[in-house]
Every structure is written in C-alpha cells, then in structure tokens.
Amino acid sequence: MQKLAQQAVTRDRVEAVDWTMETRHSVRRFLPKPVPRSMIEDILRVSSRAPSGTNVQPWRVHVLTGESLASTVKALLDRVNNPEGGFDPDPIRPVYPAQWTEPYGSRRKKLGIDLYGLLGIARGETAKMHAQMARNFQFFDAPVGLIFTIDKVIGESNFIDGGMFMQNVMLAARVRGLDTCPQAAFVHYHRLLADRLGFVEGEMVFCGMSLGYADPDAPENYLWSDRVDLPEFARFHD
Ligand SMILES: Cc1cc2nc3c(=O)[nH]c(=O)nc-3n(C[C@H](O)[C@H](O)[C@H](O)COP(=O)(O)O)c2cc1C
C-alpha cells in the first residue's frame, strides 16, 4: 500500500486533485436530476478515508432523498417561515461568534453583498433576503440532503475530524461532476432533525450539505468568493 502511494505521484494526479479543489465552490441552486444511490455510497465510502484524531471516526451522516427529503424540508420550512417558530430556542452550540471582529466581519459582509448582487436583491429587501435564507432549508432544490452529526463527546473538543470528512465528501462529489453547499444553517434545527431522523444518544448536528448537479443557468452559482493571498495567512519560519 505504501509503495502504491509513492508510485501515485504523477503530474496528472497532482493536476486532478488541484482541479478538484479549485473547481469546488458552493452551489445554491441545483437541477432536479437524481444522483444514483451507488454514487452517493461511493462518495461516502471514499470520504471515510479522512483522518481523525486517534482514528475515532466520530462522524455520522444522514442521507435524505425522495420522500424523507421532501418531508424534512416541509417540516423545516414550517418552522423557518413561521414567525412564532424560528430557530431552536436553545441551540446545541453557537454557530458563529456573537460579535464579528475584523477582518472576518468585512469578509462576511462582502460575501453577502456579492451573493445578493447576483440575485438582484437590494439593500433593505428583507422579504427577499428571508426567502433566500429559507432556501437553505430546501437544500437549494438538491436531490440529496446530507446532515452531518458528530458524537457530542468528540465534537466539543475535535470538530476538525468532522470537517475533514465533509471536505472529502465535497471533493469526491466534485470529481464526479457533482456540486455541493456546506450549510451550518441546519445546526439551528438540531432538535427537529434529532426527532425526525432518530439520533442516537450524544449525536449532534455539526453541519448540513446540499449535493447534486448545479443549475448552470442560476446566477447565484456564478459566485466565486475571494481568497486572501498566501503572505496574509502563511508565515514561513526559515
Ligand atoms: C462550515 C460551513 C458552513 C457554511 N454554512 C453555509 C450556510 O448555512 N448557507 C450557505 O449558503 N453557505 C454556507 N457555507 C458556504 C460558505 O459561505 C462558503 O464556503 C464560503 O463563502 C466560500 O465560498 P465557496 O465555498 O464558494 O468557495 C458554509 C461553509 C462552511 C465551510
């Protein structure tokens, strides 16, 4: 196995992996085209090669398609669009910091401006903004909705294990011609999802994800977010 891994370093393979990372981006409108079950299984199986501290593999994933997807979307939208409903009253964990500091606040703001700009949503159009936010809970029309959970015991200290599994899923999907959108939005409905999907003791939602074929005509799918330059995030200690 070790020998095989060494032989595997070829220019083609480097290019394929770089291409996969470079062409992954968050897609927020999908075609109704189904994803074969065998392809979903292949993606999840290969993604489970993700490393985890001491190989505990604390992730689980709930795969929603067909009727289970439709009924979960309906239950979520009933809550999202009900002024009395709203997010779970006591979130399982905070999704984002209570107060944004720089440079994160500005980067976050730019993403919002760019997305709303593509969608033609002007400042102050709160109903349209709400409708766009609510599309998260329709999995952006994707034929596959993924809910990633982690054992609470591990999650509190090592979310990173789950994050690496998710990244593998996004790349394994991309190289098969599929697209994804990772979505922390689902954390707000941990309790609803726990009831519907029958979580085991200690299972907590850490992210959701839409998976499917991107709609090539959707303006929001043309959002390519910026990245800061290498010297801004890497410091070499020679
Ligand atoms: C942990 C995590 C949570 C996210 N949650 C959401 C979300 O709830 N809704 C959404 O539309 N995008 C969400 N995103 C997508 C980010 O906005 C996106 O990754 C970021 O803007 C970079 O753009 P890119 O993925 O297109 O490269 C999330 C991404 C990550 C990694």
The ligand as a MOL file (V3000), in Angstrom:
LIG
                    3D

  0  0  0     0  0            999 V3000
M  V30 BEGIN CTAB
M  V30 COUNTS 31 33 0 0 0
M  V30 BEGIN ATOM
M  V30 1 C -18.8600 25.2040 7.9610 0
M  V30 2 C -19.5310 25.9540 6.8340 0
M  V30 3 C -20.8240 26.3950 6.9870 0
M  V30 4 C -21.4910 27.0510 5.9260 0
M  V30 5 N -22.8020 27.3840 6.0590 0
M  V30 6 C -23.4710 27.8910 4.9870 0
M  V30 7 C -24.8830 28.0860 5.0620 0
M  V30 8 O -25.5250 27.7960 6.0710 0
M  V30 9 N -25.5080 28.5760 3.9540 0
M  V30 10 C -24.8120 28.8840 2.7950 0
M  V30 11 O -25.4420 29.3220 1.8170 0
M  V30 12 N -23.4760 28.7140 2.7040 0
M  V30 13 C -22.7950 28.2080 3.7720 0
M  V30 14 N -21.4420 27.9570 3.6700 0
M  V30 15 C -20.7230 28.2460 2.4310 0
M  V30 16 C -19.7670 29.4190 2.5970 0
M  V30 17 O -20.4700 30.6260 2.5010 0
M  V30 18 C -18.6870 29.2970 1.5230 0
M  V30 19 O -17.9530 28.1200 1.7170 0
M  V30 20 C -17.7050 30.4650 1.5170 0
M  V30 21 O -18.3690 31.6520 1.2230 0
M  V30 22 C -16.5900 30.2400 0.4950 0
M  V30 23 O -17.1590 30.1090 -0.8020 0
M  V30 24 P -17.0080 28.7990 -1.6810 0
M  V30 25 O -17.4740 27.6210 -0.8590 0
M  V30 26 O -17.9120 29.0470 -2.8530 0
M  V30 27 O -15.5680 28.6510 -2.0320 0
M  V30 28 C -20.7810 27.3100 4.7230 0
M  V30 29 C -19.4530 26.8820 4.5990 0
M  V30 30 C -18.8370 26.1990 5.6300 0
M  V30 31 C -17.4450 25.7040 5.4470 0
M  V30 END ATOM
M  V30 BEGIN BOND
M  V30 1 1 1 2
M  V30 2 1 2 3
M  V30 3 2 2 30
M  V30 4 2 3 4
M  V30 5 1 4 5
M  V30 6 1 4 28
M  V30 7 2 5 6
M  V30 8 1 6 7
M  V30 9 1 6 13
M  V30 10 2 7 8
M  V30 11 1 7 9
M  V30 12 1 9 10
M  V30 13 2 10 11
M  V30 14 1 10 12
M  V30 15 2 12 13
M  V30 16 1 13 14
M  V30 17 1 14 15
M  V30 18 1 14 28
M  V30 19 1 15 16
M  V30 20 1 16 17
M  V30 21 1 16 18
M  V30 22 1 18 19
M  V30 23 1 18 20
M  V30 24 1 20 21
M  V30 25 1 20 22
M  V30 26 1 22 23
M  V30 27 1 23 24
M  V30 28 2 24 25
M  V30 29 1 24 26
M  V30 30 1 24 27
M  V30 31 2 28 29
M  V30 32 1 29 30
M  V30 33 1 30 31
M  V30 END BOND
M  V30 END CTAB
M  END
